[in-house]
Amino acid sequence: MQAPSFRALEAFLAAEAAEGQIVLPPPALRFRALELTPPDAVRVVLLGQDPYPTPGDAHGLCFSVTPDRRTPRSLRNVYRELAVDIPGFHAPDHGHLEAWARRGLLMLNTVLTVRAHAANSHRRRGWEDFTDQIIAALNARPDPVVFLLWGNAAHAKADLVTADRHAIVQAAHPSPLSARHFLGCRCFSAVNQHLQRWGQPPFDWSLPEVGPAEGRLL
């Protein structure tokens, strides 16, 4: 965060705010993935691209939305694959994935902010340098990590994972545009196979339901 690229990023974000642009997610949630899954707790890393550009959706975890929002189509495809890949998985009626983060899945976008209604608008503004350093730090960890990479943007980060003790699981992006290549990838059971090979328990991919009266997770 002391690097010139991050200082330039901070100046850019300040300029966006000064121009009246809506930047998502709000500042308090930009580092939510790192808060929920600190380095020592990381078992699996899921890389996304940038936050959802629709106001109210993004809350700091890639692919996840707040409990009151409609489940995005990409995430519905994730649930479809989970249902056939992980015995007993039941798709919830929401797209809130915070439970996974609390179990050790670092849900990291490579770019942590976006201008409302303008996907990829904060690309190449400095976030990539910051998140590359996070990946490099995890790569240097003595404990093994599974890197789950969906789509070309995430695949490009595979070169940052150089330690033989880690594992990489790659698949197409679950977007409707590439879902035909994603569905059937069996990437979730592949993650669990790596974890079990290291003597760890499989990842718990289950998700809680939302209470209908109060809109909170049960």
Phi and psi in degrees as a GROMACS rama.xvg file:
@    title "Ramachandran Plot"
@    xaxis  label "Phi"
@    yaxis  label "Psi"
@TYPE xy
-91.9687  -5.50213  GLN-2
-69.5167  150.758  ALA-3
-55.7044  -35.1022  PRO-4
-64.7136  -35.3135  SER-5
-75.1131  -35.5762  PHE-6
-63.2987  -40.0098  ARG-7
-65.9401  -37.0321  ALA-8
-62.5111  -44.8138  LEU-9
-60.9347  -39.494  GLU-10
-65.6229  -39.341  ALA-11
-63.6782  -45.1933  PHE-12
-64.7941  -37.3904  LEU-13
-64.7077  -38.5003  ALA-14
-67.1425  -38.8037  ALA-15
-58.9302  -46.45  GLU-16
-64.3249  -40.1856  ALA-17
-64.6435  -29.5465  ALA-18
-81.5022  -3.17402  GLU-19
85.4322  12.0986  GLY-20
-73.6658  143.638  GLN-21
-88.1678  118.186  ILE-22
-106.109  130.869  VAL-23
-117.47  148.314  LEU-24
-70.9705  173.446  PRO-25
-62.1047  156.472  PRO-26
-50.2693  -37.378  PRO-27
-66.1015  -17.4843  ALA-28
-110.011  -0.496573  LEU-29
-63.7647  -31.6169  ARG-30
-110.161  24.3363  PHE-31
-59.1869  -39.0142  ARG-32
-59.6504  -40.9668  ALA-33
-73.2209  -29.8036  LEU-34
-71.501  -41.4757  GLU-35
-77.5847  -28.4285  LEU-36
-129.689  80.2746  THR-37
-66.5311  161.805  PRO-38
-50.3246  -44.9195  PRO-39
-68.5875  -16.329  ASP-40
-94.4407  -7.96757  ALA-41
-71.4116  124.475  VAL-42
-110.829  -35.8079  ARG-43
-136.967  143.323  VAL-44
-116.04  124.712  VAL-45
-110.446  120.819  LEU-46
-99.9332  129.878  LEU-47
-111.706  -173.953  GLY-48
-96.2953  -72.7869  GLN-49
-148.65  167.164  ASP-50
-63.0672  158.392  PRO-51
-59.5569  133.638  TYR-52
-85.4235  -1.49854  PRO-53
-85.4634  121.828  THR-54
-52.5138  134.383  PRO-55
96.8724  -16.4365  GLY-56
-84.0265  -57.7197  ASP-57
-69.8475  136.5  ALA-58
-141.822  25.9985  HIS-59
99.613  -2.50759  GLY-60
-119.107  129.695  LEU-61
-61.7212  140.758  CYS-62
70.9355  -9.68215  PHE-63
-97.0071  149.3  SER-64
-127.511  166.297  VAL-65
-68.5933  157.268  THR-66
-59.3012  -24.8148  PRO-67
-87.1696  -2.74942  ASP-68
-96.3454  155.891  ARG-69
-69.0419  139.776  ARG-70
-65.2228  122.843  THR-71
-62.8566  156.986  PRO-72
-63.0931  -38.2142  ARG-73
-59.7406  -43.0363  SER-74
-70.0908  -32.6997  LEU-75
-61.7963  -35.8729  ARG-76
-68.5272  -34.5129  ASN-77
-61.1428  -44.6966  VAL-78
-63.7045  -38.4854  TYR-79
-59.7129  -43.688  ARG-80
-69.8976  -39.3466  GLU-81
-60.1469  -39.1018  LEU-82
-62.9817  -30.3351  ALA-83
-96.835  -19.0956  VAL-84
-95.3647  -32.3779  ASP-85
-116.035  109.904  ILE-86
-56.0473  132.679  PRO-87
87.2057  -4.53566  GLY-88
-68.2369  135.022  PHE-89
-123.287  122.237  HIS-90
-68.4759  126.547  ALA-91
-76.7237  174.223  PRO-92
-93.7989  27.0806  ASP-93
-149.846  172.66  HIS-94
-117.966  27.7365  GLY-95
-90.2277  114.96  HIS-96
-108.32  18.9183  LEU-97
-59.919  -30.1308  GLU-98
-59.0902  -38.5353  ALA-99
-63.5202  -42.6874  TRP-100
-60.2329  -40.2354  ALA-101
-70.6132  -16.7144  ARG-102
-95.2095  1.92979  ARG-103
110.909  13.8391  GLY-104
-98.47  107.938  LEU-105
-77.7949  111.943  LEU-106
-101.838  85.0381  MET-107
-109.851  121.568  LEU-108
-78.3925  146.531  ASN-109
-73.4527  -22.5869  THR-110
-124.573  126.071  VAL-111
-95.6449  -2.95295  LEU-112
-138.57  165.101  THR-113
-155.538  150.116  VAL-114
-77.9112  138.162  ARG-115
-53.0609  133.597  ALA-116
66.1616  19.2995  HIS-117
-140.897  80.7926  ALA-118
-56.2123  142.368  ALA-119
68.1107  12.2348  ASN-120
-71.2132  -18.2454  SER-121
-108.578  18.5676  HIS-122
-68.0129  143.088  ARG-123
59.476  36.2254  ARG-124
-110.993  0.976074  ARG-125
127.727  -19.5381  GLY-126
-62.9796  -35.7011  TRP-127
-59.9678  -39.8475  GLU-128
-62.1431  -41.4067  ASP-129
-64.7999  -49.7195  PHE-130
-72.8782  -28.1213  THR-131
-61.6322  -36.2668  ASP-132
-67.8812  -33.5427  GLN-133
-64.3647  -45.168  ILE-134
-62.8337  -41.6475  ILE-135
-63.062  -38.7382  ALA-136
-65.4842  -40.2469  ALA-137
-68.4515  -35.909  LEU-138
-62.0729  -31.9564  ASN-139
-81.3492  -9.94346  ALA-140
-62.6804  144.19  ARG-141
-72.1291  -26.3196  PRO-142
-85.1727  141.578  ASP-143
-71.5196  148.454  PRO-144
-133.352  142.794  VAL-145
-96.4466  126.28  VAL-146
-101.648  115.575  PHE-147
-100.931  109.851  LEU-148
-116.552  117.953  LEU-149
-112.908  123.004  TRP-150
87.685  164.748  GLY-151
-62.1428  -39.4324  ASN-152
-61.354  -41.2739  ALA-153
-72.7919  -38.9537  ALA-154
-57.7784  -33.3867  HIS-155
-64.1597  -19.1197  ALA-156
-85.073  -5.77466  LYS-157
-60.2752  -30.2502  ALA-158
-66.0338  -16.7397  ASP-159
-80.8839  -12.9718  LEU-160
-98.2492  97.9101  VAL-161
-108.726  -18.1897  THR-162
-78.2368  133.088  ALA-163
-65.5284  -20.9005  ASP-164
-73.143  -16.9323  ARG-165
-90.7397  170.439  HIS-166
-132.611  149.541  ALA-167
-121.791  129.633  ILE-168
-119.197  119.157  VAL-169
-114.53  146.843  GLN-170
-154.019  168.021  ALA-171
-66.3149  163.799  ALA-172
-72.3059  142.456  HIS-173
-76.2582  5.33546  PRO-174
-54.3774  148.804  SER-175
-54.3525  -25.923  PRO-176
-70.328  -25.6708  LEU-177
-127.039  13.3957  SER-178
-59.9133  -31.8197  ALA-179
-63.144  -23.7179  ARG-180
-90.8024  -25.0159  HIS-181
-79.0566  -45.7467  PHE-182
-63.8246  128.705  LEU-183
96.4702  2.3282  GLY-184
-73.4913  -23.4445  CYS-185
55.7473  37.9487  ARG-186
-73.9326  -26.6848  CYS-187
-72.9911  -42.6272  PHE-188
-67.9316  -30.5034  SER-189
-64.6672  -41.0493  ALA-190
-58.6169  -46.3503  VAL-191
-64.493  -35.6861  ASN-192
-62.943  -40.525  GLN-193
-64.9908  -45.0276  HIS-194
-60.1282  -43.9277  LEU-195
-69.1536  -32.061  GLN-196
-62.6998  -29.2361  ARG-197
-88.8521  5.51329  TRP-198
81.9396  17.0937  GLY-199
-101.437  157.545  GLN-200
-70.0412  153.634  PRO-201
-63.9071  156.385  PRO-202
-71.6223  139.471  PHE-203
-86.8025  103.554  ASP-204
-88.0329  2.26837  TRP-205
-68.0226  157.17  SER-206
-134.276  140.465  LEU-207
-72.9454  158.809  PRO-208
-84.0412  169.956  GLU-209
-105.945  133.141  VAL-210
-67.2123  125.06  GLY-211
-66.17  -30.4058  PRO-212
-75.0648  -41.8699  ALA-213
-112.017  -4.1589  GLU-214
65.9547  30.2981  GLY-215
-115.922  157.595  ARG-216
-75.0404  140.234  LEU-217
